[in-house]
Amino acid sequence: MKRFAAVLMSGIVFLGLFSGCTSPRMSFDPKPEDKLVDKEKFALIDYVRGFVLSSKRLKLTSAERKVIESTDPIIRIHYTAPKTGKMHMSWDLPRERHLLAFCQGPLLTSQNPSDWKITVVTGKRSGGAAAPSQYGLED
């Protein structure tokens, strides 16, 4: 019994020491001045639009290019700090195709994130999928 108590006590001490080492998940509730203004959003849209339209790797039809040139994407931003976070842009293209652009980090063009991931996917969104707001994302 003493051995069990000693093992239990050492386990509690071990957990107590190392539980402080984990970083707590920090939530960030952005104030209006922490969010991108329309001019900053436009600069990012323009940056991605220019990159996509000049890309030779993305196989886009002329109709798809016209949609990207003439319409604004749907944008979702999850802020993790002032003007910093995760951004998702999407354009709905003809033939049930979608152009998706993701980035993470500072969201200002002067500090433009270099980790943009851009892809074209085909298919419909599942009718049973929850709205993005259910996952804490802005619509």
N, C-alpha and C positions, 0 to 999 in steps of 0.2 A: 504494500500500500504506500509506503514511503517513497518507493521508486516511482510509482505512478504519479504521486504528488510532485516529485522533483521534475519529472519529464513535463508534466502539465505546467508547472511554474516556469521552467526554462522556455517552453513554447510561448507562454504569455509575454515573457520578457523579450524574446526574439521578435514577436509581432509588434510589440510596443516600440522597440528600437527602429524597426524598418518601416513602420506605417507612416512615420513622419517624413520618410524619404520620397514617397510618391507625390507627384505634383497633383494637386487637386484640380479638377476640371473647372476652369474659370469661365464664368459667363460674362458676356460683355453686352450691356444694354446701351446701344449707341444713341447719343443725343443728335439733334438735327445737324449740328456743326461737325459731327463725326462721320456723317454720311457723304457720299459723293453728290455734288450738285449736278444739275442737268448738263452743264458745259463739260464737266469731267467725264460723265457717262458718255456723252457724244464723242469725246476724244478717244475713249477706249473702243467704242463701236467703230469709229473711223479707222483706228489702228487695225482691228481684227478684219474689218471689211477689206482694207487694202491688202493685207497679207493673204487673205483667202482668194481674192480676185487675181492676184499675181502668182498664185501657186500653180505649179505644173503637176504637182503630185496629186492634188485633189481632182478627181475626174468629174467636173461639173459641166452640165449642158448649158447652152446659151440661155434657155428659159430659167434654169436655176441661178445663173449669174445675174439675170435681170431681177429676180426676186431679192437676191442679196443686195444688189445695188439700190433698189427702190423701196425696200421695206426695212423698218427697224426690227431688231431681234427682240425676243422676250428675254428679259434680264432678271436674274435672281442673284441677290448678294447676301451672304451671311458674314456679318462684320465680326471680327475678332479683336479689333483695336481701331482707333480712329483712322478712317480711310484705308483700312487693311482688312483682308479677309479672303473669302472664297467667292469667286464670281462665275456664273454660268450664263452663257448666251446661247440662244437657239433660234434658228430660222426654220420655218416649215416650208419645204420645197415641194415641187410637183412630184407626182408618182409616189406619194407616201414616204418621201425621203426627208431627212432632217439634218441640218448642219449644226453641230454642237461645238462650242468653244468653252474651255474651262481654264481658269488660272487661280493662283493662290499667292497671297503675299500683299505687298503694297499695291494699291489700286489706282495710283496716279500715273499718268503717262510720263512724268519726269522721272519716276522710279519704276517704270513699267516692268511688271513681272516677266521673267524670261522663260517661265515654265508653262507657256500656253500649250494646251492639248486640244487639237482640232480634229474632228472626225465627222464623217457623213454616215448616217445610219438609215436603214430602210425598215419600215414597219409601222404599224399603228400602236398607239399607247393602249395598254390594257384598260378596258372599261372598268375593271374592278380596282384599279390602282387608286390610292388615296391622293387627295390634293396635296401639293407641296407644303401648304400651311400645316398639315398634320405632322410634318416632320420638322417643323420649326423654321422652314424656309419662307422667305417673303414671296408673295405672288407678283 
